[in-house]
Amino acid sequence: MRIETLALGPLETNCYLVGDDTRALAIDPGGEPQTVLGALQGRRLEAILATHFHFDHIQGIAGLVEATGAPVFADPREAALLETELGAGGMWGFPPTPAFSWSPLAPGETSFLDTPCLVLSTPGHSPGGLSFYFPTLEAVFVGDLIFYRSVGRTDFPGSSPQVLERSVREQIFTLPEKTRIYPGHGPATTVGEEMRHNPFFSPFHS
């Protein structure tokens, strides 16, 4: 199994393709569905996972569904965002988000591509944020929860700095330190690196 990163859309959101030589899943396709289809190189897209429903993470979903028929999964608490500019797009001059169908995904143990996955409830940046931890890949995909030396914005409706901090401390920082964190923007990092060096979790941060 390999992990590929595509920076898509006007905010260069990280879309991740996880898969082997025949099949893959996409996490947060934020735009440019044709780019994703090209990167698939003929592999079957078996699922699309959304960490949350902010427009810059979902604008490529409809095009991928139309081309591949892949099912889409997200936390049901994100549904309300699709009725706002945050999810529907059209804000700050960005295009609207094409509509798509999706199915609710509950936190807990599941599998994708026959690979174990632990779906983590990580709200804070959004009301129903999810993170996807693949133990055998030593990887967790966190959306905009935490970044290299930073954290996601908490000034949006449905956001909360206190909830975000709790999500990181209880769901992400409890993973093995060598676990690679794949965020929605910017470079990957590790759990251990962020535990020790992320200034938002320093005892001096307030």
LOROVO-238818 format. One record per atom (N, C-alpha, C): x, y, z. Coordinates in steps of 0.001 Angstrom, whole numbers, plus 500000, padded with zeros to 6 digits. Example, Ala and Ser with C-alpha at 12.3 -4.5 7.8 and 13.67 -1.06 7.14 Angstrom:
2
513190494310507800
512300495500507800
513200496700507800
512850497750507080
513670498940507140
512900500030507870
This chain:
206
500844498813500000
500000500000500000
500887501247500000
500514502226499219
501271503470499182
500322504657499342
500903505765499750
500151506999499981
500688508057499039
499784508650498257
500161509712497326
499443510999497734
500129512114497599
499568513404497980
499374514270496748
498164514822496602
497848515752495523
497345517042496157
497974518170495862
497504519464496359
496522520028495337
495253520110495727
494185520411494772
493400521660495159
492828522292494146
491908523395494374
492610524695494696
491819525754494867
492392527090495059
493158527245496359
492906526407497349
493629526490498623
494666525380498753
494945524689497647
495947523619497615
495733522635498767
494521522153498864
494175521173499889
494792519828499542
495360519174500545
495945517856500324
494855516815500143
494834516190498979
494031515002498736
494985513816498777
494591512789499498
495447511612499620
494820510421498908
495626509766498095
495242508492497500
495994507395498230
495258506459498778
495828505324499498
495452504069498725
496428503263498341
496072502073497600
497254501268497125
496936500298496276
497955499451495678
497904499619494159
498268498586493416
498339498718491965
496992498566491285
495952498144492005
494670497885491364
493517498704491918
493640499198493141
492518499908493752
493037500958494722
492152501889495065
492567502996495919
491350503603496600
491614504401497612
490595505267498187
491137506682498196
490241507644498139
490614509058498133
490125509713499416
490978510518500015
490629511251501224
490688512736500917
489568513430501098
489462514888500921
489859515375499523
489157514929498487
489427515484497151
488828516893497041
489666517897497224
489190519265497327
488947519977496009
489144519304494895
488918519904493584
489601519084492509
489534519582491286
490249518990490158
490065517471490057
488824517012489901
488612515566489830
489383514901488699
489605515609487606
490355515013486507
491798514722486908
492354515564487763
493705515309488266
493742514034489091
492736513846489928
492658512637490740
492491511418489847
491617511510488854
491411510378487947
492701510028487218
493464511026486829
494735510763486175
495719510071487098
495736510502488374
496651509901489337
496264508461489658
494992508136489508
494560506764489763
495155505795488745
495429506273487553
496053505454486513
495304504146486297
493993504261486227
493182503100485935
492798502259487142
493321502568488312
492934501817489506
491471502080489851
490825501118490448
489437501274490867
489376502104492146
488568503145492134
488376503963493333
487256503338494143
487608502785495307
486642502020496088
485878502860497105
486415503994497503
485718504838498477
486320506225498483
485512507184498906
485946508557499123
485624508906500566
486628509316501320
486453509666502724
486614511172502893
485712511769503653
485789513206503930
486055513417505412
487154514098505722
487422514416507127
486408515428507648
485963516333506759
484932517301507117
484412517933505832
483353518722505956
482645519243504782
482908520721504516
484069521246504826
484412522579504340
484690522491502841
484306523536502108
484282523455500650
485617523064500036
486713523492500632
488014523230500017
488460521780500172
487668520972500866
487982519551501019
487032518648500229
486005519225499629
484965518378499028
484600518755497593
485220519788497031
484741520246495733
485047519295494576
485907518315494800
486159517329493758
485333516071493885
484534515960494946
483828514702495204
482818514385494114
481975515348493755
480908515059492795
481466514535491472
482542515143490987
483132514701489741
483696513298489829
484285512972490977
484820511622491154
483704510586491241
482633510933491944
481498510014492038
480897509768490664
480748510820489891
480180510676488549
481048509774487676
482368509900487816
483275509134486959
483482507705487428
483383507470488749
483764506157489276
482653505416490002
481634506138490460
480582505513491252
480999505178492667
482142505682493111
482640505358494450
481721505937495527
481475505190496604
480682505726497711
481468506749498513
480747507669499142
481339508750499928
480914508582501384
481856508757502307
481565508582503727
482028509800504522
481194510199505498
481524511326506371
480687511230507632
481030512048508610
480272512104509858
478960512853509612
477823512328510076
476540513006509833
476442514393510445
477280514689511448
477242516033512049
477757517101511099
478364516693509995
478843517653509005
477757518095508040
476616517430508026
475580517687507023
475149519150506991
475028519764508157
474556521147508208
475490522097507482
476775521761507387
477719522651506709
477410522784505221
476786521767504635
476468521834503210
475396522878502912
474710523351503957
473692524391503790
474266525778504054
475569525870504281
476217527150504550
477301527405503509
477807528626503481
478887528950502545
480147528142502825
480347527760504080
481529526981504415
481578525665503650
480426525053503441
480381523797502720
479955523952501279
478966524812501050
478401524963499713
479279525779498781
480289526434499348
481170527240498518
480517528564498125
481136529227497166
480626530513496738
481101531671497593
481881531392498633
482379532463499492
483766532879499032
484135534096499315
485463534637499010
485813534483497523
484792534437496668
485047534321495244
485320532919494757
485257531909495636
485480530532495213
484212529949494616
484340528936493780
483162528381493115
482268527612494084
480996527406493713
480116526588494543
480516525120494492
480131524391495513
480436522963495604
479362522157494883
479719521362493877
478715520506493231
478130519510494235
476822519293494158
476148518402495105
476577516952494895
476580516193495974
476915514772495899
476159514027496988
475969512742496782
475346511889497789
476426511259498651
476099511002499905
477075510440500810
476375509614501882
477138508798502569
476617507932503622
477299508255504943
476573508134506058
477179508426507364
478179507349507766
479232507801508435
480277506909508920
480465507155510410
480312506105511204
480435506231512657
481866505967513095
482318506608514166
483636506300514714
483721504836515142
484921504299515048
485133502923515456
485959502156514448
486066500871514647
486884500025513796
486148499653512512
486843499745511403
486306499331510112
487501498943509250
487294498808507962
488415498551507055
488090499125505689
489126499527504996
489048499967503614
490168499270502858
489874498811501668
490860498076500870
491409496881501657
490555496264502458
490947495128503295
492054495497504289
492156496775504590
493168497270505527
492458497844506750
492825497429507971
492149497946509158
492247499474509248
491139500076509653
491086501531509831
490298501832511090
490837502718511891
490123503201513066
489636504614512763
488332504771512712
487727506072512454
487624506813513783
488293507958513875
488364508731515109
487467509959515020
486684510198516049
485892511423516134
486787512545516623
487044513529515744
487964514619516093
487347515978515737
486262516348516407
485680517672516165
486575518766516721
486216519989516417
486948521159516899
487123522172515794
487698521729514668
487766522595513494
486395522647512830
485678521546512899
484303521467512403
483521520576513363
482186520613513306
481409519909514332
481506518394514287
481777517835513112
481828516381512992
483102515892512344
484195516543512627
485458516160512013
485843514720512324
486356514028511323
486852512672511498
488328512611511131
489041511701511771
490396511356511368
490420509852511091
491291509443510179
491333508054509749
492726507488510030
492774506555510984
494034505969511418
494164504556510857
495242504331510107
495531503022509539
496758502461510259
496555501575511235
497690501099512045
498789500435511227
498415499627510238
499446498910509485
500235499841508577
499673501002508262
500390501997507459
501108503012508348
500861502932509651
501413503901510606
501108505323510151
499841505551509802
499430506830509233
498058507230509750
497890508533509997
496590509068510351
496327510310509488
495139510375508933
494729511473508063
493762512339508854
494127513600509082
493461514413510108
492705515621509567
492688515828508258
492037517033507744
492697518283508294
491887519218508782
492421520485509298
492459520522510821
492537519361511449
492600519311512907
493933519841513418
495019519296512894
496359519674513324
497276519669512115
498206520616512093
499178520745511014
500593520665511595
501555520698510714
502945520824511146
503095522121511934
503295521989513233
503537523113514152
502355524082514242
501167523616513912
500009524499513987
498750523658514179
497601524330514210
496311523659514324
495319524340513384
494170523697513205
493144524251512337
492451525458512946
491835526242512087
491100527426512540
489912527025513408
489631527854514376
488496527597515262
487587528811515366
487608529662514326
486745530839514320
485569530677513372
485317529457512910
484176529178512044
482976528747512896
481745528905512364
480589528337513060
480763526830513243
480512526355514449
480677524940514737
482074524560515164
482995525534515196
484365525283515643
484502525609517127
485533525037517741
485789525310519154
487244525016519460
487999525998519971
489395525720520317
489533524699521433
488610524725522394
488698523771523496
488423522348523013
487427522207522133
487105520885521605
488240520382520717
488819521270519915
489935520864519059
491106520369519902
491453521104520937
492569520682521781
492298519316522393
491080519094522848
490752517802523446
490835516685522403
490365516955521186
490437515949520130
491877515552519845
492747516545519763
494154516243519474
494784515457520612
494572515931521822
495232515282522966
494710513853523179
493395513656523016
492800512364523357
492805511374522200
492776511867520966
492648510960519817
493934510831519002
494691511921518883
495898511904518045
497146511658518873
497300512363519973
498509512217520781
498545510904521560
497494510121521525
497497508800522132
497916507715521139
498144508071519878
498625507121518883
500137506930519053
500698505867518495
502159505693518582
502898506910518027
503979507309518685
504673508546518328
505210508543516900
505523507385516366
506057507337514999
504972507444513931
503709507475514338
502611507602513374
502748508886512588
502676508777511275
502745509975510436
501378510642510371
501376511952510570
500167512769510483
500111513376509087
499036513077508368
498826513637507038
497713514685507128
498078515985507119
497092517048507323
496460517528506020
495449518379506187
494741518897505028
495521519920504228
496537520517504811
497366521503504119
498794521376504651
499764521589503793
501146521601504225
501758520222504348
502974520161504929
503719518908504954
503219517938506022
503545516674505819
503266515666506832
504218515851508015
503816515281509140
504633515334510344
504413514028511101
504776513968512358
504528512768513147
503894513145514478
503267512159515093
502656512386516397
503715512855517397
504855512178517435
505894512548518387
506409513961518185
506617514338516931
507104515688516638
506132516738517132
504846516535516883
503876517556517286
503664517563518796
503739516418519427
503632516392520887
504727517230521532
505912517176520953
507057517866521561
507232519304521089
506824519591519854
507214520872519254
506068521755518772
504845521264518767
503741522111518322
503468523176519386
503617524467519047
503486525509520075
502090525603520675
501081525097519966
499713525181520500
499489524205521648
500429523301521857
500307522347522962
501443522510523968
502086523646523880
503111523986524857
502457524442526155
503054524159527294
502497524650528563
502512526165528652
503230526821527744
503305528271527763
502277528921526830
501551528068526075
500538528609525158
499260528891525909
498640530009525607
497356530330526242
496466531007525220
